[in-house]
Amino acid sequence: MQPTPSIDTFNHIFGSMAKLDCYLDVVSLNRKMCFVGIGPDLYTLNILINCCFHLSDVDCGFGVFGQILKRGFVPDSVTVRTLIHGMCRAGDVLNAVKVFDKMSEEGFEGSVYACGILVNGLCKIRETGLAIELHRKMLKRNGKGNVLTYNAIISSLCKDGLITEAVEMFSGMKEVNVPPDVVTYSSLINGNRPRLIEVFELKDFVNSNACSWRLDLLES
């Protein structure tokens, strides 16, 4: 009689299947696994949450999250990130923020990446003010930021015509040692060139950051 495969074996299979977008097959195989008495661990359930959201089944995703709590597992950063990402993908960004805040109050650590997902989602629905507020909370909590989060906010501010605020956000990147990239400069330059030059001498700053190749955009 062959030994029953371990949960680690199933996790490896589930992870590979999810990467191939075989989300429904993962859910189906998990049911069979549980039927033969092999219980999931946190890694398994995180994969299942991801599959549920990719299948656009938000209720199923939260049902799996309920299993995590019911089984006594402690949600980790992957759990939080997967929930937040799934809700944002489903267009439920504002409720994703509420879930994130609630989980933070309960002591579940939200990663910089999870905050970045929320900030990007908020900017896409033009809730820039909420995005900035969340960004500030993130910096206050762990002092970390990333260029993707800053780029999303700067781009959104420029689209709203708030060039002064965009430049202030840009200047704040240096304070937390987040170097701007091409996307950062492009958003600023394309936002409102005359106003940008008025509020901030970008030419000198661009030169000092080895980005002189962008000066033709300012002068065109």
JOVENHU-V553669 format. One record per backbone hydrogen bond with DSSP energy under -1.0 kcal/mol. NH is the residue of the N-H (numbers start at 1). CO is the residue of the C=O. If there is no record, write none. Layout:
NH;CO
NH;CO
This chain:
10;6
11;7
12;8
13;9
14;10
15;11
16;12
17;13
18;14
19;15
21;18
22;17
23;21
26;22
27;23
28;24
29;25
30;26
31;27
32;28
33;29
34;30
35;31
36;32
37;34
38;33
45;41
46;42
47;43
48;44
49;45
50;46
51;47
52;48
53;49
54;50
55;51
56;53
57;52
61;57
62;58
63;59
64;60
65;61
66;62
67;63
68;64
69;65
70;66
71;67
72;69
73;68
80;76
81;77
82;78
83;79
84;80
85;81
86;82
87;83
88;84
89;85
90;86
91;88
92;87
96;92
97;93
98;94
99;95
100;96
101;97
102;98
103;99
104;100
105;101
106;102
107;104
108;103
115;111
116;112
117;113
118;114
119;115
120;116
121;117
122;118
123;119
124;120
125;121
126;123
127;122
131;127
132;128
133;129
134;130
135;131
136;132
137;133
138;134
139;135
140;136
141;137
142;138
143;139
150;146
151;147
152;148
153;149
154;150
155;151
156;152
157;153
158;154
159;155
160;156
161;158
162;157
163;161
166;162
167;163
168;164
169;165
170;166
171;167
172;168
177;174
178;173
185;181
186;182
187;183
188;184
189;185
190;186
192;188
196;192
197;193
198;194
199;195
200;196
202;200
205;201
206;202
207;203
208;204
210;207
211;206
214;211
215;212
217;214
219;215
